[in-house]
Amino acid sequence: MGKYSQANLIDEELSLIGSSNFIGKLLHKVNKSSTVLLSIDVPLNLFLRAEVFCEDIQDLSDMHFEQNDLMNLLYNDFLLFAKKNPDSMAIFRLLTSLDQYADKDSRLEKSGESAFKLIHKEKNQEIKTLNLRMRRKFALRGEVLLADMEEVQPEHGYTLEKVFELLYIDFIDKFRKGNHAGVVENILRLLDDEIE
């Protein structure tokens, strides 16, 4: 079985589940409620845009909201998609569609008299490393999804960190281009629901 995140939770979980002694069972219970730290790399320009977005949410909601909160919201949406679409191939298609244009500039280029074609060119960007703290059980769920994908797409190469990078890049890129109408209101509604 592959390693699906820096934390390698599946291996740890499998070793603890099989444990029959008291300390092993206790560790298993404690681990379920703990948190893990993942490091992801994002383009610096998108990091700055996400910072401004999070500040806007904070100003509008009068609640603390930072990039870690944004990442967890995006990941929760991904997990919800996976619950509603338990087909590993659908999840793989989603990730490859996000991966296809991540870190690429797209532009139309003239190709003949009246034809244009879309050109995707790699971006050379500065990178910012984000440390993301999340509940262990949600990270484990993501690793299990990625392990299940191995059955339909062996050696797919996706890790939890890569999933977060793709979700982040896709969201911020679409937001700054104006393709996420209503997203601020949706996040504010989610934050309001958490208070109640």
C-alpha positions in Angstrom: 0.0 0.0 0.0 1.3 3.5 -0.9 1.8 6.5 1.3 -1.0 9.0 0.8 0.2 11.8 3.0 3.2 13.0 5.0 1.4 11.7 8.1 0.9 8.2 6.6 -2.2 7.6 8.7 -3.3 4.4 7.0 -0.3 2.5 8.1 -0.5 3.9 11.6 -4.3 3.1 11.8 -3.8 -0.5 10.5 -1.1 -1.2 13.2 -3.3 0.2 16.0 -6.5 -1.5 14.9 -4.8 -4.9 15.2 -3.5 -4.1 18.6 -5.1 -6.2 21.4 -3.4 -4.7 24.4 -4.8 -1.9 26.5 -2.2 0.7 25.6 -2.7 0.0 21.9 -6.5 0.4 22.2 -6.0 3.6 24.3 -3.7 5.0 21.6 -6.2 4.2 18.9 -9.0 6.1 20.8 -6.8 9.1 21.5 -5.6 9.2 17.9 -9.2 9.4 16.6 -9.7 12.8 18.2 -6.2 14.2 17.6 -5.1 16.6 14.8 -2.4 16.3 12.2 -0.2 18.9 10.5 0.2 18.8 6.7 2.5 21.1 4.7 1.3 22.2 1.3 2.9 24.4 -1.3 0.9 27.1 -3.1 1.8 29.9 -5.5 2.7 33.0 -3.7 0.4 35.3 -5.7 -2.6 33.0 -4.9 -1.5 32.9 -1.2 -1.7 36.7 -1.1 -5.1 36.7 -2.8 -6.3 34.1 -0.3 -5.1 36.2 2.6 -7.1 39.2 1.3 -10.1 36.9 0.9 -9.8 35.6 4.5 -9.5 39.2 5.8 -12.7 40.1 3.9 -14.6 37.2 5.4 -13.3 38.2 8.9 -14.4 41.8 8.4 -17.8 40.7 7.2 -18.4 38.1 9.8 -16.6 39.6 12.8 -15.2 36.1 13.3 -11.7 34.8 13.2 -11.1 33.3 9.7 -7.8 32.3 8.3 -6.4 30.2 5.5 -6.5 27.1 7.6 -10.3 27.6 7.9 -10.6 28.2 4.2 -8.7 25.0 3.4 -10.8 23.0 5.8 -14.0 24.3 4.1 -12.7 23.4 0.7 -11.7 19.9 1.9 -15.1 19.4 3.6 -16.7 20.1 0.2 -14.4 17.6 -1.4 -15.3 14.9 1.3 -19.0 15.7 0.7 -18.6 15.2 -3.0 -16.9 11.9 -2.2 -19.8 10.8 0.0 -22.4 11.7 -2.6 -20.2 10.1 -5.4 -18.6 7.1 -3.8 -17.2 6.0 -7.2 -13.4 6.1 -7.1 -13.3 6.9 -10.8 -15.5 10.0 -10.3 -13.1 11.2 -7.6 -10.1 10.5 -9.9 -11.7 12.4 -12.8 -12.4 15.4 -10.5 -8.7 15.5 -9.3 -7.3 15.1 -12.8 -9.6 17.9 -14.1 -8.3 20.2 -11.3 -4.7 19.0 -11.9 -4.9 19.7 -15.7 -4.9 23.5 -15.4 -3.2 24.0 -12.0 -0.2 26.3 -12.2 -0.7 27.0 -15.9 -1.5 30.2 -17.7 -4.3 29.9 -20.3 -4.6 32.1 -23.3 -6.1 32.1 -26.8 -3.7 32.1 -29.6 -4.6 32.7 -33.3 -4.3 29.5 -35.3 -5.1 30.4 -38.9 -7.4 32.9 -40.5 -10.4 32.6 -38.2 -9.4 29.9 -35.8 -8.1 30.1 -32.3 -6.7 27.5 -29.9 -6.3 27.5 -26.2 -2.7 27.4 -25.0 -1.7 26.3 -21.5 1.7 27.3 -20.5 3.5 26.4 -17.2 3.9 29.2 -14.8 7.2 29.8 -13.0 6.0 31.1 -9.7 7.4 31.6 -6.2 6.0 29.1 -3.8 4.7 29.6 -0.2 4.4 26.7 2.2 1.3 26.5 4.3 1.1 24.4 7.4 -2.4 23.1 7.7 -3.8 21.7 10.9 -6.8 19.4 10.6 -8.7 16.7 12.5 -7.0 13.3 12.1 -10.2 11.5 11.3 -10.8 13.7 8.2 -7.2 13.3 7.0 -7.6 9.5 7.4 -10.8 9.6 5.4 -8.9 11.4 2.6 -6.1 8.8 2.6 -8.7 6.0 2.4 -10.3 7.7 -0.6 -6.9 7.9 -2.3 -6.1 4.3 -1.4 -9.5 3.2 -3.0 -8.5 5.1 -6.1 -5.5 2.7 -6.5 -8.0 0.0 -7.5 -9.3 2.0 -10.6 -6.1 3.9 -11.3 -3.0 2.2 -10.0 -0.1 4.4 -9.0 -2.2 7.6 -9.5 0.4 9.6 -7.5 -2.1 11.8 -5.6 -1.5 12.6 -1.9 -3.5 14.4 0.6 -1.2 17.4 0.2 -1.7 17.4 -3.6 -5.5 17.3 -3.1 -5.3 20.4 -0.9 -3.0 22.2 -3.3 -5.4 21.5 -6.2 -8.5 22.5 -4.2 -6.8 25.7 -3.1 -5.4 26.7 -6.5 -8.7 26.0 -8.2 -10.8 27.9 -5.7 -8.6 31.0 -5.4 -7.9 31.2 -9.2 -11.6 31.0 -10.0 -12.5 33.5 -7.3 -10.1 36.1 -8.5 -11.4 35.7 -12.0 -15.0 36.2 -10.8 -16.2 32.7 -11.3 -17.4 32.1 -7.8 -20.4 34.3 -7.5 -22.1 34.0 -4.1 -19.2 32.2 -2.4 -18.7 34.9 0.2 -22.4 34.7 1.2 -22.2 30.9 1.4 -19.1 31.1 3.7 -20.8 33.7 5.9 -23.9 31.5 6.1 -21.7 28.5 7.1 -20.0 30.6 9.8 -23.4 31.8 11.1 -24.6 28.2 11.3 -21.5 27.3 13.4 -22.4 29.9 16.0 -25.9 28.8 16.4 
